[in-house]
Each structure stands twice: as structure tokens, then as C-alpha cells.
Amino acid sequence: MKYLILLFFMVLGSSQALFAQKAHFPIVEGFGGIFEIPESTENPDPNGEFKIIIDLVSGAEDPAQINRMVDNIARMINLHGLGGVKKENLHVKVAVHGGAVYSILGDDLYEKLYGVKNPNLPVYEALKAAGVEFYVCGQSLIARDMKTTDVWKGTGIALSMLTVLTKYVPEGYMLLRF
């Protein structure tokens, strides 16, 4: 019985080692970690050109933590990178509105509202370094009594999220909603 228990723990330990993987960050460094799936048969075309516009509306569950949907943008980009797509073949724009506008605030207002510096800003910086463009909805700011100077300096101010989408979708951008 003692040997059976020992064998069980040896098998358990070796099987976990097989499944334990290190997260990869092929395009967005440090955020949106993803894992290789060697058995996958459906992968992005490594020679394809991808035009994606993200309608970012979801706010953070905990303002002291990174908004999962902001990190999901990094994951989406890194998944394409792991699939062999070059950074220069990914054209990603993000229209931030609704409850997500809080995630793109500069540290001053964010800290005033939540008592902590904005944990999303390092993710936004890494995404910007990867070539992502951000537009915050001016209508969403006004509806929340915010000024355009309250947002992170790396974002453009849009008339509205709606006008950003109606500009880029007809230009061939795939619309995703996070």
C-alpha cells in the first residue's frame, strides 16, 4: 500500500509538470500572458493582416486591480503573436466608453476616486508600445462630470465611441466588444 501511495504521488507530480507551462508575451510585454497549445488546428494566418477595433465598455470589478478586459486586449494581441502574426500586421484600436472610462483615467483623479494609483496604466503603456491606439468617448466623460484632462495622456479624445466605430468598421476593422 505504501508503494501504491508513493506511485500515485509520483504520477501526479509528473503529470502536473507536463501541463505546467510558462506564460508567453510575444508582443505585449508583461501583460496578457498566454500559453502554447501545440495540438491546436485552428490558428491565425501568420501572413494575414488584422484590423481590429475593440469596443471597451467593461469596468473593473475591483478598482485596485487591473481591469480584466484591459488585460484581455493584451491577451488577444499576444495570441496572434504566438500564432506567428507580426506586430506590424496587427492594427488595433480601442474605443473606451461607459464604465471602462474609469480604467483609462490618469493617476490624479483615479487616486482621488479610489485611493490607489491606476493599476491599468502600465497595461495601457505596454499596449501603446505594441502599437495600439486608444480613443476615449467624450460623451462618456461628460456624462460622468469628467474633463478630457482627467484621462491618461496616451489616449485620444473622440466625439463619441459611436463615431469611432462608424469610422473604422467601414474601413474593414473587425469589431470586438470587451
Residue pairs with C-beta under 8 A, 6 or more apart in sequence:
21 35
21 36
23 33
23 34
23 35
24 33
24 34
24 35
24 36
24 78
24 82
25 31
25 32
25 33
25 34
25 78
26 78
26 81
26 82
27 77
27 78
27 80
27 81
27 87
27 90
27 130
28 74
28 77
28 78
28 126
28 127
28 129
28 130
29 126
29 129
29 130
30 122
30 126
31 66
31 71
31 74
31 122
31 123
31 126
31 127
32 71
32 72
32 73
32 74
32 75
32 76
32 77
32 78
33 75
33 78
34 75
34 78
34 79
34 82
36 82
43 83
43 84
44 50
44 79
44 80
44 83
44 84
44 85
45 85
46 83
46 84
46 85
46 86
47 89
48 85
48 89
49 89
49 91
50 80
50 85
50 89
50 90
50 91
50 92
50 174
51 91
51 168
51 171
51 172
51 173
51 174
52 76
52 90
52 91
52 92
52 93
52 173
52 174
52 176
53 92
53 93
53 94
53 95
53 164
53 165
53 168
53 169
53 173
53 174
53 175
53 176
54 73
54 76
54 92
54 93
54 94
54 95
54 175
54 176
54 177
54 178
55 95
55 97
55 161
55 165
55 175
55 176
55 177
55 178
56 69
56 70
56 73
56 94
56 95
56 96
56 97
56 100
56 103
56 178
57 97
57 98
57 99
57 100
57 161
57 177
57 178
58 67
58 68
58 69
58 98
58 99
58 100
58 178
59 67
59 98
59 99
59 100
59 102
59 103
60 66
60 67
60 68
60 102
60 103
60 120
61 68
63 102
63 110
63 113
63 114
63 116
64 114
64 116
64 119
65 119
66 119
66 120
66 123
67 100
67 103
67 120
69 100
69 178
70 100
70 103
70 120
70 123
70 124
70 127
71 123
72 178
73 92
73 94
73 123
73 127
73 132
73 178
74 123
74 126
74 127
74 130
76 92
76 176
77 90
77 92
77 127
77 130
77 132
80 90
81 87
81 90
87 130
87 131
88 131
90 130
90 131
91 131
91 173
92 127
92 131
92 132
92 133
93 132
93 133
93 134
93 135
93 164
93 168
93 173
94 127
94 132
94 133
94 134
94 135
95 135
95 137
95 158
95 161
95 164
95 165
96 103
96 104
96 134
96 135
96 136
96 137
96 140
96 155
96 161
97 136
97 137
97 139
97 140
97 160
97 161
98 137
98 140
98 161
101 136
101 137
101 140
101 141
101 144
101 146
101 151
102 110
102 113
103 118
103 120
104 120
104 124
104 134
104 136
104 151
104 152
104 155
105 113
105 118
105 146
105 150
105 151
105 152
106 118
106 121
106 149
106 150
106 151
106 152
106 153
107 117
107 118
107 121
108 150
109 146
109 150
110 116
110 117
110 118
111 117
111 118
118 152
121 152
124 134
124 152
124 154
124 155
125 154
127 134
128 134
128 154
133 156
134 152
134 154
134 155
134 156
135 155
135 156
135 157
135 158
135 161
135 164
136 148
136 151
136 155
136 156
136 157
136 158
137 158
137 160
137 161
137 162
137 164
138 148
138 157
138 158
138 159
138 160
139 159
139 160
139 161
140 160
140 161
141 147
141 148
141 150
141 151
141 157
148 157
151 157
158 164
165 175
169 175
